[in-house]
Amino acid sequence: MKIHHLETEKSVGRIICHDITKIEKGAFKGALFKKGHRIRREDVETLLCLGKKHIYALELEPGDLHEDDAGERIARALAGPGVEIIGPSEGRLDLAAAHRGLLKIDLHRLQRINCVPDVVVATLHSGIPVEAGERVAGAKVIPLIVSEETVGAVERICAEGPPPFSVLPYLPFKMGGVITGREVVEGRIKDGFAPVLAQKAATFAMDRPLIRFAGDDADLIAASIEELLQEGCNLVIITGGMSVDPDDVTPSGIRKTGAHIVKYGAPALPGAMFLLAYKDDIPLIGLPACAMYFQNTVLDILLPRLLAGERVTAAEIAALGHGGLCRRCDTCFFPKCSFGKGGF
């Protein structure tokens, strides 16, 4: 790489080889002069006002890559299914979700990539729901010019497996709900769970859940679950009866279906008495009463993963403890907060 260092007044006719940014607090931040712009005499005063007393004119040599070209190659290596590339802008390329779904990032490879000199890749948290068009990562190189070997090192890490970044689409699910509690079945109190399940289903564009009611009887709960499975439900949420009182038999009812209990109890507040089980490949969820009173609980952390077809493990639930305490903000911004980010 050859560098020509010119006084701005003597740079008229030269081509700018990188974006020149203007920052005006509260009004503007962006590239005032784009890469490739040929400097005109009337540009000189503007450049001087931006603090550009000198202009770099670069001449690339074999093995050199401009920041835009390097960033584009890195972005292409990172992007997998469900991810699209935006840019470049000021040497940076962004990765965005091509559709709604669950963001997945290979954290081990991401860290290795960020250990490559002159390369930075910043992302959202892995395992969170994202919307179509939402930016999920940004990639750039630090200097204006980097070596071919630097970019090649990133490409080799990305090629060790599937691309490090992907957005998994949500699969078609039919939700069923078993609402437990003798007091509800006997009409002593009004059920509060069915509206919650309907709202969760609507969030993910599912049909309204099929609802069954069962008293505090493990056999009745198991029979209600089996009935919903027979009606085609491939996700069943069993509400209430999840504490340690003698009448709280929901976990026993789930076990009576022959389901495999993955974990009873989650290090997330609210949602500690959560239960996840699988009947063959169908997730069964024991949902504690906190879901009626809190806008977001551990269910909202794990439900997007289940709907994306992932099989959640006990170790992954255990890892939720780091970040598993909801701050109970006056205005809820979940999932754009720390709640539930430790497990992914």
C-alpha positions as CSV (number, residue, x, y, z in Angstrom):
1,M,0.0,0.0,0.0
2,K,1.3,3.4,-1.0
3,I,0.0,6.4,0.9
4,H,-0.1,9.9,-0.6
5,H,-0.5,12.5,2.1
6,L,-1.7,15.7,0.6
7,E,-2.7,19.1,1.9
8,T,-6.4,19.6,1.4
9,E,-6.0,22.7,-0.7
10,K,-3.8,20.7,-3.1
11,S,-6.1,17.7,-3.3
12,V,-8.5,19.0,-5.8
13,G,-9.2,16.4,-8.5
14,R,-8.1,13.5,-6.2
15,I,-10.6,10.7,-5.4
16,I,-11.6,10.2,-1.7
17,C,-10.8,6.6,-0.8
18,H,-12.9,6.5,2.4
19,D,-16.1,8.0,3.7
20,I,-15.5,11.4,5.5
21,T,-18.0,11.8,8.4
22,K,-19.7,14.8,9.8
23,I,-21.0,14.8,13.3
24,E,-23.3,17.6,14.4
25,K,-24.8,16.8,17.8
26,G,-28.5,16.4,17.7
27,A,-28.7,17.2,14.0
28,F,-26.5,14.9,11.8
29,K,-24.1,12.0,11.8
30,G,-23.1,10.4,8.6
31,A,-20.9,10.4,5.6
32,L,-20.8,13.9,4.1
33,F,-18.3,12.8,1.4
34,K,-18.5,9.2,0.2
35,K,-15.7,7.0,-0.9
36,G,-15.1,7.6,-4.6
37,H,-16.0,11.3,-4.5
38,R,-13.6,13.4,-6.6
39,I,-12.7,16.5,-4.6
40,R,-13.9,19.8,-6.2
41,R,-12.5,23.2,-5.4
42,E,-15.8,24.1,-3.6
43,D,-15.3,21.1,-1.3
44,V,-12.1,22.4,0.1
45,E,-13.6,24.8,2.7
46,T,-16.1,22.2,3.8
47,L,-13.3,19.6,4.3
48,L,-11.3,22.1,6.3
49,C,-14.3,22.8,8.5
50,L,-14.5,19.1,9.2
51,G,-10.9,19.2,10.5
52,K,-9.5,17.6,7.4
53,K,-6.3,19.7,6.9
54,H,-4.8,16.7,4.9
55,I,-6.3,14.1,2.7
56,Y,-5.1,10.6,2.2
57,A,-4.9,9.2,-1.3
58,L,-4.1,5.5,-1.2
59,E,-2.7,3.2,-3.9
60,L,-3.5,-0.4,-3.2
61,E,-0.8,-3.1,-3.7
62,P,-1.3,-6.8,-4.2
63,G,-2.6,-8.4,-1.0
64,D,-4.3,-5.1,0.2
65,L,-8.0,-4.8,0.7
66,H,-10.1,-1.6,1.2
67,E,-12.2,-1.6,4.3
68,D,-15.5,-1.8,2.3
69,D,-14.3,-4.9,0.4
70,A,-12.9,-6.5,3.5
71,G,-16.1,-5.8,5.4
72,E,-18.3,-7.3,2.7
73,R,-16.3,-10.5,2.6
74,I,-16.5,-10.8,6.3
75,A,-20.2,-10.2,6.3
76,R,-20.8,-12.8,3.6
77,A,-18.8,-15.3,5.6
78,L,-20.8,-14.6,8.8
79,A,-24.3,-14.6,7.2
80,G,-26.2,-17.9,7.2
81,P,-29.9,-18.7,6.5
82,G,-32.3,-16.0,7.4
83,V,-29.7,-13.2,7.4
84,E,-29.2,-10.5,4.9
85,I,-26.4,-8.0,4.4
86,I,-26.8,-4.2,4.5
87,G,-24.1,-1.7,3.5
88,P,-21.4,-0.8,3.3
89,S,-21.6,2.6,5.1
90,E,-18.5,4.3,6.5
91,G,-16.6,1.0,6.2
92,R,-19.3,-1.0,8.2
93,L,-21.7,-3.7,7.0
94,D,-24.7,-4.7,9.0
95,L,-26.5,-8.1,9.1
96,A,-30.2,-8.0,9.4
97,A,-33.0,-10.6,9.9
98,A,-34.6,-11.6,6.6
99,H,-37.7,-12.8,8.4
100,R,-39.2,-13.1,11.9
101,G,-37.5,-15.8,14.0
102,L,-34.9,-16.8,16.5
103,L,-31.4,-15.3,16.3
104,K,-28.7,-17.9,16.6
105,I,-25.0,-17.0,17.0
106,D,-22.0,-19.3,17.4
107,L,-20.5,-17.5,20.4
108,H,-17.3,-19.5,20.4
109,R,-16.5,-18.6,16.8
110,L,-17.6,-15.0,17.4
111,Q,-15.1,-14.6,20.1
112,R,-12.3,-16.1,18.0
113,I,-13.2,-13.8,15.1
114,N,-13.0,-10.8,17.4
115,C,-9.5,-11.9,18.4
116,V,-8.3,-11.5,14.8
117,P,-6.4,-8.2,14.7
118,D,-8.2,-5.3,13.1
119,V,-11.6,-7.0,13.0
120,V,-14.6,-6.2,15.0
121,V,-18.0,-7.9,15.0
122,A,-20.8,-6.8,17.4
123,T,-24.1,-8.6,17.7
124,L,-27.4,-8.8,19.6
125,H,-27.7,-11.6,22.1
126,S,-28.1,-15.1,20.7
127,G,-31.4,-16.9,21.4
128,I,-33.6,-13.8,21.2
129,P,-36.6,-13.3,18.9
130,V,-36.0,-10.8,16.1
131,E,-38.3,-9.1,13.5
132,A,-37.9,-9.0,9.8
133,G,-35.4,-6.2,8.9
134,E,-34.1,-5.9,12.4
135,R,-30.3,-5.4,12.5
136,V,-28.7,-8.2,14.4
137,A,-24.9,-7.6,13.9
138,G,-22.4,-5.1,12.6
139,A,-19.0,-5.9,11.1
140,K,-16.1,-3.8,10.1
141,V,-12.3,-3.6,10.0
142,I,-10.4,-1.0,12.0
143,P,-7.9,0.4,9.5
144,L,-8.8,1.8,6.1
145,I,-6.7,-0.9,4.4
146,V,-6.2,-4.5,5.7
147,S,-4.3,-7.5,4.4
148,E,-5.9,-10.3,2.5
149,E,-4.6,-12.6,5.2
150,T,-6.6,-10.8,7.9
151,V,-9.9,-11.4,6.0
152,G,-8.8,-14.9,5.1
153,A,-8.4,-15.7,8.8
154,V,-12.0,-14.7,9.5
155,E,-13.3,-16.7,6.5
156,R,-11.5,-19.8,7.6
157,I,-13.1,-19.6,11.1
158,C,-16.5,-19.1,9.5
159,A,-15.9,-22.1,7.2
160,E,-15.3,-24.5,10.1
161,G,-19.1,-25.3,10.2
162,P,-22.4,-23.7,9.3
163,P,-22.2,-19.9,9.0
164,P,-22.0,-18.4,12.5
165,F,-25.1,-16.3,12.2
166,S,-28.6,-17.5,11.3
167,V,-32.3,-16.6,12.0
168,L,-34.4,-19.7,12.5
169,P,-38.0,-19.3,11.3
170,Y,-40.9,-20.2,13.7
171,L,-42.5,-23.6,12.9
172,P,-46.2,-24.2,12.7
173,F,-47.5,-25.0,16.1
174,K,-50.9,-25.8,17.5
175,M,-51.0,-24.8,21.2
176,G,-53.2,-26.5,23.8
177,G,-53.8,-25.5,27.3
178,V,-54.8,-27.5,30.4
179,I,-56.0,-25.1,33.1
180,T,-55.9,-26.8,36.5
181,G,-57.5,-25.9,39.9
182,R,-60.6,-27.2,41.5
183,E,-61.7,-23.6,42.4
184,V,-61.7,-22.7,38.6
185,V,-63.4,-25.9,37.5
186,E,-66.1,-25.4,40.2
187,G,-66.6,-21.8,39.1
188,R,-65.5,-20.4,42.5
189,I,-63.1,-18.0,40.8
190,K,-62.7,-16.7,37.2
191,D,-59.9,-18.3,35.2
192,G,-57.1,-15.9,34.3
193,F,-54.8,-18.2,32.4
194,A,-56.8,-18.7,29.1
195,P,-56.4,-15.0,28.1
196,V,-52.6,-15.2,28.8
197,L,-52.2,-18.3,26.6
198,A,-54.3,-16.6,23.9
199,Q,-52.0,-13.6,24.0
200,K,-48.8,-15.7,23.8
201,A,-50.2,-17.6,20.8
202,A,-51.2,-14.4,19.0
203,T,-47.7,-13.0,19.5
204,F,-46.4,-15.8,17.3
205,A,-49.3,-15.8,14.9
206,M,-50.7,-19.1,16.2
207,D,-54.4,-19.9,16.3
208,R,-56.2,-19.5,19.6
209,P,-55.2,-22.4,21.9
210,L,-57.5,-25.3,22.6
211,I,-58.4,-25.2,26.3
212,R,-59.3,-28.0,28.7
213,F,-60.0,-27.7,32.4
214,A,-59.0,-30.2,35.0
215,G,-59.3,-30.2,38.8
216,D,-56.5,-31.0,41.2
217,D,-56.2,-34.6,40.1
218,A,-53.1,-36.0,38.4
219,D,-55.1,-38.5,36.4
220,L,-57.5,-35.9,35.1
221,I,-54.6,-33.6,34.1
222,A,-52.8,-36.5,32.3
223,A,-56.0,-37.4,30.5
224,S,-56.6,-33.7,29.4
225,I,-53.0,-33.6,28.0
226,E,-53.5,-36.8,26.1
227,E,-56.8,-35.5,24.7
228,L,-55.1,-32.3,23.4
229,L,-52.3,-34.4,21.8
230,Q,-55.0,-36.5,20.1
231,E,-56.5,-33.3,18.7
232,G,-53.2,-32.4,17.0
233,C,-51.7,-30.0,19.5
234,N,-47.9,-30.1,19.3
235,L,-47.3,-27.8,22.3
236,V,-49.2,-28.1,25.5
237,I,-49.0,-25.6,28.4
238,I,-50.4,-26.8,31.8
239,T,-51.2,-23.9,34.1
240,G,-51.2,-23.7,37.8
241,G,-50.6,-26.3,40.5
242,M,-46.9,-25.9,40.3
243,S,-45.9,-25.1,43.9
244,V,-45.3,-27.5,46.8
245,D,-48.7,-27.5,48.3
246,P,-50.3,-31.0,48.7
247,D,-53.1,-30.1,46.2
248,D,-50.6,-28.9,43.5
249,V,-50.3,-32.1,41.4
250,T,-49.6,-30.7,38.0
251,P,-46.0,-32.1,37.8
252,S,-47.4,-35.5,38.7
253,G,-50.1,-35.2,36.0
254,I,-47.4,-34.4,33.4
255,R,-45.3,-37.4,34.6
256,K,-48.3,-39.7,34.3
257,T,-48.4,-39.1,30.5
258,G,-45.0,-40.8,30.2
259,A,-43.3,-37.6,29.3
260,H,-39.6,-37.1,30.1
261,I,-39.1,-34.3,32.6
262,V,-36.2,-32.1,31.4
263,K,-36.2,-29.7,34.4
264,Y,-38.6,-28.7,37.2
265,G,-37.5,-25.3,38.5
266,A,-35.8,-22.6,36.6
267,P,-33.4,-19.9,37.9
268,A,-35.5,-17.1,36.6
269,L,-37.6,-14.7,38.6
270,P,-40.5,-14.5,37.8
271,G,-41.0,-18.2,36.8
272,A,-39.0,-20.3,39.3
273,M,-41.6,-23.1,39.5
274,F,-41.5,-23.7,35.7
275,L,-41.4,-27.2,34.3
276,L,-40.3,-28.4,30.9
277,A,-41.0,-31.9,29.7
278,Y,-41.2,-33.7,26.3
279,K,-43.8,-36.3,25.3
280,D,-41.8,-37.8,22.4
281,D,-40.9,-34.6,20.5
282,I,-43.8,-32.5,21.8
283,P,-43.0,-30.0,24.6
284,L,-45.1,-29.9,27.7
285,I,-44.8,-26.9,29.9
286,G,-45.8,-26.6,33.5
287,L,-46.5,-22.9,33.9
288,P,-46.7,-21.3,37.4
289,A,-49.3,-18.7,38.4
290,C,-46.8,-15.8,38.0
291,A,-47.6,-15.8,34.3
292,M,-51.0,-14.3,35.1
293,Y,-49.5,-11.3,36.9
294,F,-46.2,-10.5,35.1
295,Q,-45.9,-9.4,31.5
296,N,-42.8,-11.6,30.9
297,T,-41.6,-14.7,32.7
298,V,-39.3,-17.6,31.9
299,L,-42.0,-18.8,29.5
300,D,-41.2,-15.8,27.3
301,I,-37.5,-16.6,27.3
302,L,-38.0,-20.2,26.3
303,L,-41.1,-20.1,24.1
304,P,-39.4,-18.6,21.0
305,R,-36.7,-21.3,21.2
306,L,-39.3,-24.1,21.3
307,L,-41.3,-22.5,18.4
308,A,-38.1,-22.4,16.3
309,G,-37.8,-26.2,16.7
310,E,-35.0,-26.2,19.3
311,R,-34.9,-28.9,22.0
312,V,-34.1,-27.1,25.2
313,T,-31.8,-28.9,27.7
314,A,-31.6,-28.8,31.5
315,A,-28.1,-27.3,31.2
316,E,-29.5,-24.4,29.1
317,I,-32.3,-23.7,31.6
318,A,-29.7,-23.8,34.5
319,A,-27.6,-21.2,32.6
320,L,-30.5,-18.7,32.7
321,G,-29.5,-17.8,36.3
322,H,-27.0,-15.3,35.0
323,G,-29.5,-12.6,33.8
324,G,-32.5,-14.5,35.2
325,L,-33.6,-11.7,37.5
326,C,-36.2,-9.4,35.9
327,R,-35.7,-5.8,36.9
328,R,-39.5,-5.1,36.8
329,C,-39.0,-1.8,35.0
330,D,-41.9,0.7,35.0
331,T,-41.9,0.4,31.2
332,C,-41.1,-3.1,29.9
333,F,-38.7,-3.4,27.0
334,F,-38.3,-7.2,26.9
335,P,-36.6,-8.8,25.0
336,K,-34.4,-5.7,24.6
337,C,-33.1,-6.0,28.2
338,S,-30.9,-8.3,30.3
339,F,-33.7,-10.7,31.4
340,G,-32.9,-14.3,30.3
341,K,-29.8,-13.6,28.3
342,G,-27.4,-15.8,30.4
343,G,-28.4,-19.1,28.8
344,F,-27.5,-18.4,25.2
